[in-house]
Amino acid sequence: MLNVTVSKQDAHYVVAYMTENFERQVVHTAESFVDSIYNLGRKWHLNEVHFELPKELVGSVMSFLRVEYPGELYEHRITVA
């Protein structure tokens, strides 16, 4: 399971990627975060990813996931922070 926690910091978002053995933080804009989900989906099955997102990102992330990964059941893996 990969946990992706996003928090707002000034004009950017701090994204923390965490597993049992790994933790990494990356600073993104809203657009670059949504783009990074595409690369994440190529490395991880999205049913194995739990997103914790700020309310203002939920709409754009859900729209992106529905277009790029229409067959995935990812809605239950998104928490609004």
N, C-alpha and C positions, 0 to 999 in steps of 0.2 A: 504494500500500500504506500502510495506517495501522497503526502499532504502538501498542498500549495496554499499558503496563507498570504493574502495581499492586504497591505495597509497603506493608507495615504500618508505621504510625507511631502509637504510643500506642494509643488506642482507635479510631482512624480509619485509612483507607487513602488513600495519595497515589496518584493516577492520573495518569500522564503519557501524553498523546496526542502522537504524533510522526509526521510525514511528512517528506519531503525538504525541504520549505519551511516547516514549521510545527511549533512545539512549545508545548504548554500543559500546566500541572499544575493539578489540581483535587483538593480534599480531600473524600472521601465517607465515609459510613458503609457498612457492607456492604449494607444495604438500598437506600440511594440509588444505590450503584454498579450494582447489578443493575437498578434502574429506569432508570438512564441508558443502559443497553445498548439499551433499546427505542428511545429517541430516536436513538441512534447508528445503529441499524438502519434508521431512516427516512432518514438522510442518506448512509449508506455501504452498499454491498452487503457483507454480512458475509463473503463469500469474499475480500474485499479487506482484512480486518482480522485482524491477528495479536495475540492476547492472551497476555500473560505474567502469570500469576496465582499468588498464594500458594496453597499446598495447601488451606487452609481455605475458600477461595472457589470452588474448582473445582466442587464438587457443586452449589451453588446456581446458579452461572452456567450449567452444563450443563443443569440442570433447566429453567431459564428459557428457554434457547435452544431446547430441544426443544419447548416449548409454543408459544412466540411465533413461531419461525422453523423449523417442522418440515421444510421442504423444502430447507434450506440444508445444505451439506456443510462444516461449520465445525470439526469435531473435529480435523482436521490443522492447524488454525491456533491451537491452544491449547497453550502451554508452561507447565509447572508450575515455578515458581521456588523 
